[in-house]
Amino acid sequence: MVNLSRLGQKQLYLTGNHELTTFRFLPPALLLALAATPAAAERGPLATALGAPDNLTITAGMRTRFEAFDGQFRRGRANSDEMLSLKTTLAAEYDGGDVFLGGEIWDARTYGQDRLSSAGTGEVNALELIQAYVGVKLGDQSKGAKSGHGKVMAGRFTLDIGSRRLVSRQRYRNNTNAYTGVLADWTTTGNSKLQLLWSMPQIRLPEDANGIRNDGVEWDQETTDLQFFGAHLTVPKMLGGVVETYGFGLIEKDSPGRLTKNRRLWTVGARAFRKPAKGKWDHDVEAAYQLGKVRRTTAVADRTDLDVDAWFAHAEFGYGFATKLKPRLSLHMDVASGDKRKPGKFGRFDTLYGARRFEFGPTSLYGPLGRANIVSPGVRVDITPSKTWDAFVMARAAWAESRRDSFSQTGVVDAQGRSGRFGGYQVETRVRYWIVPERLQIDSGAAWLAKSSLLKNAPNAPATGDSKVFYFDLILSI
């Protein structure tokens, strides 16, 4: 039996010291596993060190991040902020043939941030069991099934769906989205895939400022007052690539001690893409429309239901050059609707449980841009000289789609629309390097938002100068 509490303590100690010499605190068996044969490495050094049977997968991850931010765009938050964040994960899955079960502990903590820091539940969720599920496999082809294969699983789980723009397991953020419910999928012999989901998204706790600042341990909640469900279909070999279509529903209402906007949203969309490849053109085009009902605020006195009429679109076209650096040049356009403040209407797009770092830059203390009230063209250059390291640089301009709504994720708004629509220019870069391939990686990046009229002149825009962030990650995967 693995003593999870003792193992977790060793992980946190290793992460907190963030230096390679801390490997001496790992068990000798694990040190041997890190230098094991390729076959053992594929299985994972932690499972090998613990002597786990072949049908038991055990993995752990530790990430230490330092980030420094200056030029706040949020009202009432610290102009400059620094933060050390630690993320420790431990996951296990048992494959019993037709039946499988698994679980994952996620420990996300922060240290050193300002008292008025913007760090919240996206950065802190101490010692949480985010996954605990049991599942059944369907139509195993190895046993003669001719029509396809799939699975049904129930419990707590995380997941990525499609492009991850609406449903995602977070990678950059210190915390992740997780769900309690039922997930089913089926893949045909032609590799078309249908996913069906009903869930209660986990409400991350604690939410209060003191609980977040002190890394309080509190069990995340799920409730039928917040339900998320939908279907997603993937069809390969269409339109020169892959085509996806989907529909999601979100039903939310007030519950004791928790006020909401009573969202009742229906989101339908489609995507066509072709993966990047050397010497070839690629594309990624996605659009979604959102309708339903929502209230403008969470105030108890606000009982007016507004009709939702919102949308978003992403278009990306790239080419991978067949040279030594393997550069890829891509052009991007991201557009998402904002609220026009029309009587009885609400037009701001809700990105649901999507990720945005991979398109809009670092989040956490930074994160001014996202899929809401934005019009943003951009250009990006990626290089992948080897399996050891890669890098990219991206530049984009950003306008508000509606001049009277809050600009993207900044909270800056001019309800009269007198400050214009232009938010500014953003430039970002990232470099990743594997110190030990697939085991120990450095991820470092920076972003700069040169503020323009809207972010300078809106009534609630803080006079703090351009926004800048730098981060450095050390990531260990065992």
C-alpha positions in Angstrom: 0.0 0.0 0.0 1.3 3.4 -1.0 1.3 5.9 1.9 0.0 8.9 0.0 0.4 11.4 2.9 4.1 10.6 3.3 4.7 10.7 -0.5 2.9 14.0 -0.7 5.2 15.5 2.0 8.3 14.5 0.0 6.8 16.0 -3.2 6.1 19.3 -1.5 9.6 19.4 0.1 11.2 18.8 -3.3 9.1 21.4 -4.9 9.7 24.0 -2.2 13.5 23.8 -2.5 13.4 24.1 -6.3 17.0 23.0 -6.9 18.2 19.8 -8.6 20.2 18.7 -5.5 16.9 17.9 -3.8 16.9 14.6 -5.8 18.9 13.2 -2.9 15.7 13.1 -0.9 14.0 10.8 -3.4 14.0 7.1 -2.5 17.0 5.1 -3.9 14.6 2.9 -6.0 13.2 6.0 -7.7 16.6 7.4 -8.5 17.4 4.1 -10.1 14.1 4.2 -12.0 15.0 7.6 -13.5 18.0 6.0 -15.1 16.1 2.8 -16.0 15.9 1.1 -19.4 13.7 2.7 -22.1 11.0 0.1 -21.5 10.9 1.0 -17.8 11.0 4.7 -18.6 7.9 4.4 -20.8 6.1 2.8 -17.8 7.1 5.7 -15.6 9.8 5.9 -12.9 7.5 6.3 -9.9 5.5 3.1 -10.8 8.8 1.3 -11.4 10.3 2.4 -8.1 7.2 1.4 -6.2 7.1 -2.0 -7.9 3.5 -1.5 -9.1 2.0 -4.2 -11.2 1.7 -3.7 -14.9 -2.0 -2.8 -14.7 -1.5 -0.1 -12.1 -0.3 3.3 -13.4 1.1 5.7 -10.8 2.4 9.2 -11.8 3.3 12.3 -10.0 4.1 15.9 -11.0 5.7 18.8 -9.3 5.9 22.4 -10.7 7.5 25.4 -9.1 6.7 28.8 -10.6 8.0 32.3 -9.9 6.2 35.2 -11.6 6.6 38.9 -11.4 3.9 41.3 -12.6 3.8 45.1 -13.0 1.3 47.6 -14.5 -2.0 46.4 -13.1 -5.1 46.7 -15.3 -7.6 45.6 -12.6 -9.2 48.2 -10.3 -8.3 47.9 -6.6 -5.5 45.4 -7.0 -1.8 45.7 -6.4 0.0 47.6 -9.1 3.0 45.3 -8.8 3.0 41.7 -7.5 5.3 38.7 -7.2 4.3 35.2 -6.4 5.8 31.7 -5.9 3.3 29.0 -6.8 3.6 25.3 -6.1 1.6 22.6 -7.8 1.9 19.0 -6.8 -0.1 16.1 -8.3 -0.3 12.4 -7.6 -2.5 10.2 -9.8 -3.2 6.4 -10.0 -5.3 4.3 -12.3 -6.0 0.5 -12.1 -6.9 -1.3 -15.2 -8.9 -4.4 -14.4 -9.7 -5.4 -17.9 -13.3 -4.4 -18.6 -13.4 -2.3 -15.4 -11.0 0.5 -14.5 -10.8 3.0 -11.6 -8.6 5.9 -10.7 -8.0 9.0 -8.7 -5.8 12.1 -8.5 -4.8 14.5 -5.7 -3.9 18.1 -6.7 -2.2 20.4 -4.3 -2.0 24.1 -5.4 -0.5 26.7 -3.2 0.9 30.2 -3.4 3.3 32.3 -1.4 4.6 35.8 -1.2 1.9 37.6 -3.2 0.7 41.1 -2.2 -2.2 41.6 0.2 -4.1 43.1 -2.7 -3.1 40.4 -5.1 -5.4 39.2 -7.9 -4.5 35.6 -7.0 -7.7 33.6 -6.3 -9.3 30.2 -6.7 -7.5 29.8 -10.1 -4.2 29.7 -8.2 -5.0 28.1 -4.8 -6.7 24.8 -4.1 -4.8 23.0 -1.4 -4.9 19.2 -1.1 -8.0 18.4 -3.2 -9.1 15.0 -4.6 -10.0 16.3 -8.1 -10.4 12.8 -9.6 -12.0 9.7 -8.1 -13.8 7.6 -10.8 -14.8 4.1 -11.9 -15.5 3.1 -15.4 -16.4 0.3 -17.7 -14.9 -0.4 -21.2 -17.2 -1.1 -24.1 -16.7 -3.1 -27.3 -13.0 -4.0 -26.8 -11.9 -4.7 -30.4 -9.3 -7.3 -29.2 -12.3 -9.4 -28.1 -14.0 -9.4 -31.4 -16.1 -6.2 -31.3 -16.4 -4.9 -34.9 -18.4 -1.7 -34.5 -15.9 0.3 -32.4 -15.0 0.8 -28.8 -15.6 3.2 -25.9 -16.2 3.6 -22.2 -18.5 4.9 -19.5 -17.1 6.5 -16.4 -18.6 8.1 -13.3 -17.3 10.0 -10.4 -14.9 13.0 -10.2 -12.8 13.6 -13.3 -11.0 16.2 -15.4 -11.2 16.3 -19.2 -10.2 18.1 -22.4 -12.8 18.3 -25.2 -12.0 19.3 -28.8 -9.9 22.5 -29.1 -10.0 23.1 -25.3 -11.5 26.5 -25.9 -14.7 25.6 -24.0 -13.9 22.5 -22.0 -10.4 21.9 -20.6 -8.0 20.5 -18.0 -5.8 23.4 -17.3 -2.1 23.1 -18.0 -0.6 26.6 -17.3 -3.0 27.7 -14.5 -2.0 26.5 -11.0 -5.5 25.0 -10.5 -7.7 23.1 -12.9 -11.3 22.6 -13.8 -12.9 19.4 -12.6 -16.3 17.8 -12.7 -18.5 15.3 -10.9 -20.8 13.3 -13.1 -20.9 10.8 -15.9 -18.8 10.7 -19.1 -19.3 8.4 -22.0 -17.5 8.1 -25.4 -17.6 5.8 -28.4 -15.0 5.6 -31.2 -16.0 3.8 -34.5 -13.7 1.7 -36.6 -13.4 4.7 -38.9 -12.1 6.8 -35.9 -15.2 9.0 -35.6 -15.7 9.8 -31.9 -18.8 10.8 -29.9 -18.5 12.1 -26.4 -21.5 12.6 -24.0 -21.2 14.5 -20.7 -23.4 15.3 -17.7 -21.7 16.9 -14.8 -21.7 19.2 -11.8 -18.6 21.4 -12.1 -16.6 21.4 -8.9 -16.8 24.8 -7.1 -13.3 25.5 -5.8 -13.0 26.3 -2.1 -12.1 28.3 -0.2 -13.3 31.4 -2.0 -12.7 34.1 0.7 -9.6 36.2 0.7 -8.2 34.9 4.0 -8.7 31.3 3.0 -6.9 31.8 -0.3 -4.0 33.8 1.2 -3.5 31.1 3.9 -3.8 28.1 1.4 -6.8 26.8 3.4 -7.8 23.2 2.9 -11.5 22.9 2.1 -13.3 20.2 0.2 -14.5 21.5 -3.2 -18.3 21.4 -3.6 -20.6 20.0 -6.3 -24.3 20.8 -6.5 -27.2 20.3 -8.8 -27.6 24.0 -8.7 -24.7 24.1 -11.2 -25.0 21.6 -14.0 -22.9 21.3 -17.2 -23.7 18.8 -20.0 -23.3 18.3 -23.7 -22.2 16.2 -26.7 -19.1 16.5 -29.0 -18.6 14.7 -32.3 -15.3 14.3 -34.1 -15.1 13.2 -37.7 -11.7 12.6 -39.4 -10.8 13.0 -43.0 -13.2 15.8 -43.9 -12.5 19.1 -45.5 -8.8 18.3 -45.8 -8.5 17.6 -42.0 -10.8 16.9 -39.1 -14.3 18.3 -38.4 -15.9 18.7 -35.0 -19.4 19.8 -34.0 -20.8 20.2 -30.5 -23.5 21.4 -28.2 -23.2 22.3 -24.5 -25.7 23.4 -21.8 -25.0 25.2 -18.5 -27.8 25.5 -15.9 -27.0 27.6 -12.8 -29.1 29.0 -10.0 -28.6 30.6 -6.6 -28.0 28.2 -3.7 -27.7 28.9 0.1 -24.7 31.1 0.7 -24.0 31.4 -3.0 -25.4 34.1 -5.4 -25.0 33.7 -9.2 -26.1 35.2 -12.5 -28.6 32.3 -12.9 -27.0 31.4 -16.3 -29.0 29.1 -18.5 -26.8 28.9 -21.5 -26.9 26.8 -24.7 -23.7 26.8 -26.8 -23.5 25.2 -30.3 -20.5 25.3 -32.5 -18.2 23.6 -35.1 -14.5 23.4 -35.8 -12.4 22.3 -38.8 -8.7 21.9 -38.4 -5.5 20.3 -39.8 -2.6 19.7 -37.5 0.7 21.5 -38.2 3.3 19.5 -40.1 6.7 20.2 -41.7 6.4 21.5 -45.3 2.5 21.8 -45.2 -0.2 24.3 -44.7 -2.4 23.9 -41.6 -5.6 25.5 -40.4 -7.8 25.8 -37.3 -11.2 27.5 -37.7 -13.9 27.4 -35.0 -17.1 29.3 -34.3 -19.8 29.0 -31.7 -23.1 30.7 -31.0 -24.6 31.1 -27.5 -28.2 31.7 -26.5 -30.3 31.4 -23.4 -31.0 33.5 -20.3 -28.8 35.3 -17.8 -29.0 38.1 -15.2 -26.7 41.1 -15.5 -25.4 40.8 -11.9 -25.4 38.5 -8.9 -27.3 41.0 -6.7 -30.2 39.6 -4.7 -32.4 42.4 -6.1 -31.5 41.6 -9.7 -34.3 39.3 -10.9 -34.4 40.4 -14.5 -33.7 37.6 -17.0 -31.9 38.8 -20.2 -32.0 37.0 -23.5 -28.5 35.9 -24.5 -27.2 36.5 -28.0 -23.5 35.9 -28.1 -20.8 34.3 -30.2 -17.1 33.7 -30.7 -14.8 32.8 -33.7 -11.2 31.8 -34.1 -9.4 31.5 -37.4 -5.7 30.4 -37.8 -3.7 29.6 -40.8 -0.1 28.4 -40.7 2.8 26.9 -42.7 5.6 24.7 -41.4 8.9 25.3 -43.1 11.1 22.3 -43.9 14.3 23.8 -42.5 16.6 22.9 -39.6 14.8 25.1 -37.0 11.4 23.8 -38.2 9.8 27.2 -38.1 6.0 27.7 -38.4 4.5 31.0 -39.3 0.8 31.5 -38.5 -1.8 34.2 -38.8 -4.5 34.5 -36.2 -7.9 36.2 -35.7 -9.9 35.9 -32.5 -13.3 37.6 -32.2 -15.8 37.3 -29.3 -18.9 39.3 -28.7 -19.4 41.9 -26.0 -22.6 43.2 -24.4 -24.2 46.2 -26.2 -26.4 47.0 -23.3 -29.6 46.7 -25.4 -32.8 46.5 -23.3 -33.6 42.9 -22.4 -30.5 41.5 -24.2 -27.1 40.3 -23.1 -24.3 39.8 -25.7 -21.1 38.9 -23.8 -19.8 35.5 -24.8 -19.1 33.0 -21.9 -16.1 30.8 -22.5 -17.5 28.2 -20.0 -14.6 26.0 -18.8 -12.1 26.7 -21.6 -8.4 27.4 -21.4 -6.9 30.6 -22.9 -3.1 30.6 -22.2 -2.2 28.8 -25.4 -3.8 31.6 -27.5 -3.9 34.8 -25.3 -0.8 34.6 -23.2 0.1 33.8 -19.6 -2.8 34.0 -17.1 -2.5 33.9 -13.3 -1.3 37.4 -12.1 -1.5 38.5 -15.8 -4.2 37.4 -18.3 -5.9 40.6 -19.7 -7.1 38.9 -22.9 -9.6 36.1 -23.5 -12.7 35.0 -25.4 -15.1 37.9 -24.4 -15.6 41.3 -26.0 -12.5 41.2 -28.2 -11.4 41.6 -31.8 -7.7 40.6 -32.0 -5.6 39.8 -35.1 -2.1 38.4 -34.5 1.0 36.8 -36.0 3.1 34.0 -34.4 6.4 32.3 -35.2 7.2 28.9 -33.6 10.5 27.1 -33.8 11.2 23.5 -32.8 14.9 22.8 -33.5 14.9 19.5 -31.6 12.9 17.4 -29.1 14.8 19.1 -26.4 13.6 22.7 -26.8 11.1 24.9 -28.5 10.1 28.6 -28.5 7.7 31.0 -29.9 7.0 34.8 -30.3 3.5 36.2 -30.9 2.3 39.8 -31.4 -1.4 40.8 -31.5 -3.5 44.0 -31.4 -6.7 44.0 -29.4 -10.0 46.0 -29.6 -13.2 45.7 -27.7 -16.0 44.3 -29.8 -18.4 46.5 -27.8 -17.2 49.8 -26.6 -19.7 49.8 -23.7 -18.8 46.4 -22.2 -15.9 45.4 -20.0 -12.8 44.9 -22.3 -12.0 41.2 -22.5 -10.8 40.0 -19.1 -9.5 43.3 -17.7 -12.6 44.6 -15.9 -12.0 48.0 -17.6 -15.2 49.5 -18.9 -16.7 52.7 -20.1 -20.4 52.3 -20.0 -20.8 55.5 -22.1 -18.5 54.2 -24.8 -16.4 57.5 -24.9 -13.0 55.9 -24.4 -12.9 54.2 -27.7 -12.4 50.5 -28.5 -8.6 50.1 -28.8 -7.1 48.3 -25.9 -3.5 48.1 -27.1 -0.8 45.7 -28.4 0.5 42.6 -26.7 3.8 40.8 -27.4 4.6 37.5 -25.7 7.4 34.9 -25.9 8.1 31.5 -24.4 11.0 29.1 -24.3 10.9 25.5 -23.1 13.8 23.2 -22.5 14.0 19.5 -21.4 16.8 19.1 -18.8 15.9 15.4 -18.6 13.7 14.4 -21.6 10.1 13.8 -20.6 11.0 14.2 -16.9 12.4 17.6 -16.0 11.6 20.7 -18.0 12.2 24.5 -17.8 9.4 26.7 -19.1 10.0 30.4 -19.1 8.1 33.3 -20.7 7.2 37.0 -20.7 4.4 39.2 -22.0 4.0 43.0 -22.5 0.7 44.8 -23.1 1.2 48.3 -24.4 -2.0 50.0 -23.2 -3.9 52.3 -25.5 -6.9 54.6 -25.3 -9.5 52.3 -23.7 -7.1 50.9 -21.0 -5.8 54.4 -20.3 -9.0 56.6 -20.5 -11.9 54.5 -19.2 -13.4 55.8 -15.9 -12.2 52.8 -13.9 -8.8 52.2 -15.7 -6.0 52.5 -13.2 -3.1 54.8 -14.1 -0.4 52.2 -13.8 1.4 52.1 -17.1 1.9 49.2 -19.4 1.3 45.6 -18.1 4.3 43.3 -18.0 4.8 39.8 -16.7 7.7 37.3 -16.4 7.5 33.7 -15.2 9.9 30.8 -14.7 8.7 27.2 -14.2 10.6 24.1 -13.2 8.5 21.0 -13.9 9.2 17.5 -12.8 7.1 14.6 -14.1 7.6 11.1 -12.7 
